[in-house]
Amino acid sequence: MQGRMTGKVAFITGAARGQGRSHAVRLASEGADIIAVDICEDIRTVTPFYSLATEDDLAETAKEVKALGRRVVATKADVRDFGALQKAFDHGVAELGPVHTVVANAGIATAFRQTWELTAEEWRDMIDVNLTGVHHTAAAAIPSMIEAGNGGSIVFTSSIGGFKGVPNVGHYVAAKHGIVGLMRTLANELAPHHIRVNTVHPTNVNTTMIQNPGVYGLFAPDDPEPGQDKAIPGFLSMNSMPVPWVEPEDISNAVLYLASDEARYVTGATLPVDAGAYVK
């Protein structure tokens, strides 16, 4: 089963660490060359909870891809800035060739409170990154993919929050539901071009996005200094299977499947990788 991405180029946002790095390395291990993009700076509404990736993190992703013998173009760009994202995409295509796979992975989590208590800035940042940024990613790539005439695969990272309501993260849930609607529409629009569009829906994933005091506080609200140990029962309560979270590699395996020719007729699908969180 090796080489499922041989001869293909993948465009991945949020690639500096976490799921994005895992996707880049997994696809590279199967033969893909990688266009890796990340903001590599903090967003004010996020920093009270955790710091975003750095340029050093993005360089580490590139190093790991190169160690697999694959080519990589890594660029600092914010998915909220369509012009910068288009420039990063075009630069990658000029270096590596036409893109076959797009993984719109960049996302944030912030401001864990009831929906009506969110500030305008908190709402705007979430929607701008987690929904508009996904549209920007697709829009930057699609014309080139159609022109190349080779078909392809677009994968959006949604969430179990794209299936159901989750208290205290209403802006996140709204964005993740929005991604599903965008995916279903694009799946219809792009089917004549043999470009498939799907979403993956993780439960909590073992990355900085959940391993931080803000998320711990959701599961241990009465603890003034909540830690992972106090939060684990809450994480466990979300899933049917007895695990608190899944690993980035578990999501990468799903992304690889959707990107590969094994899924050549899979489009418009919502693929959960959630330890049974959706059915619970």
N, C-alpha and C positions, 0 to 999 in steps of 0.2 A: 504493500500500500504506500510505499515511499514515492515521492515525486508528484504528488497530486496537484502541485502548483507550478510545476516546471514550465518555464517560458512565459510566466505571467507576472504582472506588476500589480502590487496592491498599494492603495492610497489609504492611510490610516491616520485618523485624528486622535488627539489625546494619547500619543504614542510614547511619551517620555517615561512613563512608569505604569504600574498597575496593570489593568486589563489591556490597555493599549500596547504596552511593551510586550506582554504575553502574546497578543495576537500577532505582532510583528515577528517575533521570534518563531512562533509556531508556523506561520505561513512561510517564513524563510526556510525553516527546516524541511519544508516540502517543496522547495525550489523557487519560491517567489522572490523577486526583487521588491524593495520597499520604499515608498515615499512616505516619510514619517513627519508628522506635524504636531506641534504642541504650543500652547501659549507661553509656557516657561516663565510665568510671572504670576503674582497673586491677584485675586479679585477681592475687593474690600469686604464684601458681604460674606465671603467664605473664610477669610483668615481668622475670625474669632474661633473657628472650629478646627481648621487644619490648613496647612500651607499647600499650595499647588506645586507642580513639578518645576524643576529648574533646567537651565541649559545643560548643566552637567548630567542631569537625568536623561535628557534627550541624547546627549553624546554617548551615554552608556547603552542606550537602546541601539544606536548605530553600531557601536562596538560589538554588541552581541550578535547582531545580524551579520556583520562582516566576518565574525568568527565562524559562521556557518558557510562561508564561501559565497555569500550573496552580496549584491550591490545595494546601496542604500543612499538616498538623498534625504537628509534630515534638516528641517527648516522650522524656525520659530515663527509661528503665525497664530493669530487669534481667530477662532471660527466665527466670532461675531463680526469680523471685518472681512466682508466678501472679497474686496479687492486684494487684500493680503493673502487670503486663502487661495484665490485664483492664481495669483503670482506663484505661490509655493507649488501648486499643482502643475502649472505649466512648466516650471523649472524642472520638476521631477520627470515629467513626460519627455522633455527635451534631453534629459540625461539617460533615462532608462527605457523609454518607449511607451507605447499606448498602455493605458491602465485597463485591467480586466476586472479587478476587485476593488470595491470601495467599502471601507469599514468606518462608519460614522460613530465613533466611540467617545469622543470628548464629552465630558459631562461634569457637573458639580452637584454637591448636596450642601444645603445651607439653611439656616434659620428654622430650627425645629420648634414650631409653635402652631397654634390653631390658625386656620387659613385667614380669618378676618383680622388677625393680629399682625400679619405680614406687612412690612413696609413696601411702598411702591418700588424702592430700589431692590429689595430682596426678590420681589415678584419679577421685576424686569430682568435682573441678572439671570435668574433661573430660566425664564422663557428664552431669553436671548442666547444663552449657551446651549441649553438642553433641547430646544426645539428649533429656533431659528438657525442655530449653528449646524444642525443636522440638514436643514434645507439648503443652507449655503454649501455644505459639503457635497451634497448630491448635485446641486446646480452647477458647481464648479467642474464636476467630472462628466456629467451626462452628455453634453454636446460632443466632447472628444470621443467618448465611448461609442456614440452613434456613428460618428464620422469614421471611426476605425472599422466598424462593421463586423466586429468579432464577438458580439454578444457580451455577456459578463454577469457579474453578481454585485449587488449592493446590499449591505447588511447594516441595519440600524441597531444600536444598543438601546433597548427599552428596559423593562424592569417588570417584576411582579406588580409594581405600581402602574404599569400599563394595562393591567387586567382588572384591577379592583381599587377601591378607595383605601387609603392608608392614613390614619389620623396624624396630624401634626406635620405633614409634608405635602400639603395641598398643591403648592406650586410645582413640586416635583412630579406628583401624580398627574397634574394637568399636562405637563410637558410630555411625559411618557405615554399618556393616552394620545396626545397629538401626533407623536411619532407613528403610532399605529395607523392613524388615518392617512398620514402622508405616505406611509409605505404602501397601503392598499391602493391608493390612487396611482402612485408611480408604477406599481406592479401592472396595472391595467394599461397605463400610458406607454410603458416600455416593453411590454410583451411582444409587440410586432418586431422589435429590434433584438429579440432574444436576450434581453437584459432582465435578469430576475431581481426582485426586491423582496427582502424578508426582514423580520425583526427577531432578535434574541431577547429573552426575558429572564435575567438572572434573579435569584433571591439575593440576600446579602452575600457579597464577595469579599474575600479576605484581602482588602486593600486599605489604604489610608482613608478612603471615603467613608468606611464604617468604623475603622479602628481609631476613633478620636472621642474626646470627652463629650462633644455635642450629641453624638449617636448613643454613647453609653448612657447619657442622661435621659434619653427617651425610655430606656428600659429600667432605669434606677432613678426615678424622678425625685425621690426623697433624700438622695445621697448628695451632700454638698460637693463632694469630689468623686464622682462616679468613675469606676474603673472597669476594665474588661471583665474581671471575675464577677462583679455584681451584675453586669449586663448579659452574661452568657445565658442565664435562664430565659431572658426575654428573646434573645436571638433564637434559641432552641424552640420557643413557643410558636415561632412563625412557620416552621417547616414540619411537614409530615414525617420525613426521615429524621433520625436523631442526630443531626449535625447542626451546629450554630451558623455555619456559613459554608460556602463552596470556595474553591480556589480559582484564581484567574485562568489557569490552564483548562479548567472544566468548561469555561465559556469559550476559550480559544478553540477547543475541539469542535464545538458547535459552529463557530464561525468558519473553521476550515471546511466542515461538511457543506455548509451553505455556499461557500466560495468554489467548491470543487465540482467537477463534472458528475460526481455521484448525485448531486442535487440538481441536475440539468433541467428537470421539469418541476422543481419546487419553487414556486413564487407566490407571494401574497400570504406567506405563512407566518404565524406567531409561535416561535419555538421556545418553550420554557426550559430553563436549566435551573431548577428552583427547589430541588429536594422535596417536591410536593407542596410547596407553599401555596400555589394557586388553588389546589383542590382541597386545602384544609379549611 
